[in-house]
Amino acid sequence: MSVPHPGGDPNANLYAQLKRDVLDRVPQISAVEFVPDDIEAKQLRAVFDPARLDPPTGPDSPELTVKWYRQDSHDWFRINYTDPNTGFHAGWHQDEDHPDLGQAHFQYSAADKEDRWGITFEHRTPSLILWEIVEALLEDVRPTYQYANEEP
């Protein structure tokens, strides 16, 4: 279930900044695009090169989607990673979908397991929050949750 966002459409300038300052600098990402386009940007889609991920995945490219709404006093965002090869999904959401978990939460689903819990971010600016999320995805989330049930 998705809670409608308060306020107007996401800011295309913010998406340009997130693309330039974060996603274009991640070596595992092979392409970043504005959806539906750079004029009416409502989200960003980053495509990972499956061979550059550790551990590698494939043959299809995993994606990270970013939807961000500038708000007073807390921005709303939904950042989701999906690997079509394994069915793994991870999401970092700051919205009102799960008020019992606090302002922001992390959730994942893999094979027959799923979970969610409240989280906090070290930073407050969008670019630095997105860096935190991408680092967590690559260093902790994929190795810990995506491959947790596989044999070594």
C-alpha positions as CSV (number, residue, x, y, z in Angstrom):
1,M,0.0,0.0,0.0
2,S,1.3,3.4,-0.8
3,V,0.4,6.5,1.0
4,P,-0.1,9.6,-1.2
5,H,2.7,12.1,-0.8
6,P,1.9,15.5,0.6
7,G,2.8,18.4,-1.6
8,G,3.6,18.7,-5.2
9,D,5.6,16.8,-7.8
10,P,9.2,15.8,-7.1
11,N,11.8,18.4,-8.0
12,A,13.6,17.6,-11.3
13,N,16.6,19.7,-10.1
14,L,16.9,17.5,-7.0
15,Y,17.0,14.4,-9.3
16,A,19.7,16.0,-11.4
17,Q,21.7,16.6,-8.2
18,L,21.2,13.0,-7.0
19,K,22.2,11.7,-10.4
20,R,25.3,13.8,-10.7
21,D,26.5,13.7,-7.0
22,V,25.8,10.1,-6.2
23,L,24.5,7.7,-8.8
24,D,26.9,8.7,-11.7
25,R,29.8,8.1,-9.3
26,V,29.0,4.5,-8.3
27,P,31.2,2.2,-10.4
28,Q,28.7,-0.7,-10.2
29,I,26.0,1.4,-11.9
30,S,26.1,1.3,-15.7
31,A,23.3,3.8,-16.5
32,V,21.1,6.4,-14.8
33,E,17.9,7.8,-16.3
34,F,15.2,10.2,-15.4
35,V,11.7,8.8,-15.5
36,P,9.7,9.6,-17.6
37,D,12.4,12.1,-18.9
38,D,14.7,14.9,-17.6
39,I,12.0,17.6,-18.0
40,E,9.2,15.9,-16.1
41,A,11.4,13.8,-13.8
42,K,9.3,11.9,-11.3
43,Q,11.9,9.4,-10.3
44,L,15.4,8.2,-11.1
45,R,16.3,4.7,-12.3
46,A,19.8,3.4,-11.9
47,V,20.8,0.2,-13.7
48,F,23.6,-2.0,-12.2
49,D,26.0,-4.0,-14.3
50,P,25.5,-7.5,-12.9
51,A,29.1,-8.4,-13.4
52,R,30.4,-5.5,-11.3
53,L,28.4,-6.5,-8.2
54,D,30.0,-8.5,-5.4
55,P,28.8,-11.2,-5.4
56,P,27.9,-11.0,-9.1
57,T,24.4,-11.6,-10.3
58,G,22.9,-11.9,-13.8
59,P,22.2,-12.1,-16.6
60,D,19.6,-9.4,-16.1
61,S,20.6,-6.0,-14.6
62,P,19.3,-5.1,-11.1
63,E,17.8,-1.6,-10.7
64,L,17.6,1.1,-8.1
65,T,14.6,3.5,-8.3
66,V,14.6,6.8,-6.4
67,K,11.4,8.8,-5.7
68,W,11.9,11.9,-3.6
69,Y,9.5,14.5,-2.4
70,R,10.8,17.7,-0.8
71,Q,8.8,18.4,2.3
72,D,8.9,20.5,5.5
73,S,10.1,19.2,8.0
74,H,11.0,15.8,6.7
75,D,11.4,14.8,3.0
76,W,9.5,11.7,1.9
77,F,11.3,9.2,-0.2
78,R,11.2,5.6,-1.5
79,I,14.4,4.1,-2.7
80,N,14.0,0.5,-4.0
81,Y,16.5,-2.1,-5.2
82,T,15.3,-5.0,-7.3
83,D,17.3,-8.0,-8.7
84,P,15.2,-9.7,-11.4
85,N,17.6,-12.7,-11.3
86,T,16.8,-13.7,-7.7
87,G,13.6,-11.9,-6.9
88,F,15.4,-10.0,-4.1
89,H,13.9,-6.6,-3.2
90,A,15.2,-4.0,-0.7
91,G,13.6,-0.7,0.1
92,W,14.5,2.4,2.2
93,H,11.4,4.4,2.8
94,Q,10.7,7.6,4.7
95,D,6.9,8.0,4.5
96,E,3.9,7.2,6.6
97,D,3.3,3.6,5.5
98,H,4.6,2.1,8.8
99,P,4.2,4.7,11.6
100,D,4.9,2.0,14.2
101,L,8.5,1.9,12.8
102,G,9.2,5.6,13.1
103,Q,10.0,8.2,10.4
104,A,12.0,5.9,8.2
105,H,12.2,2.1,7.7
106,F,14.1,-0.5,5.8
107,Q,12.4,-3.6,4.3
108,Y,13.5,-6.5,2.2
109,S,12.1,-9.7,0.7
110,A,14.2,-12.7,-0.5
111,A,12.9,-16.1,-1.4
112,D,10.6,-17.1,1.5
113,K,11.8,-14.4,4.0
114,E,10.9,-10.8,4.5
115,D,11.3,-8.3,7.3
116,R,11.2,-4.6,8.0
117,W,12.4,-2.3,10.8
118,G,12.9,1.3,11.7
119,I,16.1,3.1,10.7
120,T,17.8,6.5,11.1
121,F,20.3,8.2,8.8
122,E,23.5,9.8,9.9
123,H,23.0,12.7,7.4
124,R,20.1,15.0,6.6
125,T,20.8,16.1,3.0
126,P,19.4,14.1,0.2
127,S,22.7,13.3,-1.6
128,L,24.3,12.1,1.6
129,I,21.3,10.0,2.6
130,L,21.4,8.4,-0.9
131,W,25.2,7.7,-0.4
132,E,24.4,6.0,2.9
133,I,21.8,3.9,1.2
134,V,23.9,2.9,-1.7
135,E,26.8,2.0,0.6
136,A,24.6,-0.1,2.8
137,L,23.1,-1.8,-0.2
138,L,26.5,-2.8,-1.6
139,E,28.4,-3.5,1.6
140,D,25.7,-5.0,3.9
141,V,22.3,-5.6,2.4
142,R,23.1,-7.6,-0.7
143,P,25.6,-9.9,1.1
144,T,23.6,-10.3,4.3
145,Y,20.0,-10.6,3.0
146,Q,20.1,-11.4,-0.7
147,Y,22.3,-14.4,-0.3
148,A,21.6,-15.4,3.3
149,N,20.0,-18.8,2.4
150,E,22.4,-19.9,-0.2
151,E,25.2,-22.4,0.3
152,P,28.7,-21.0,0.1
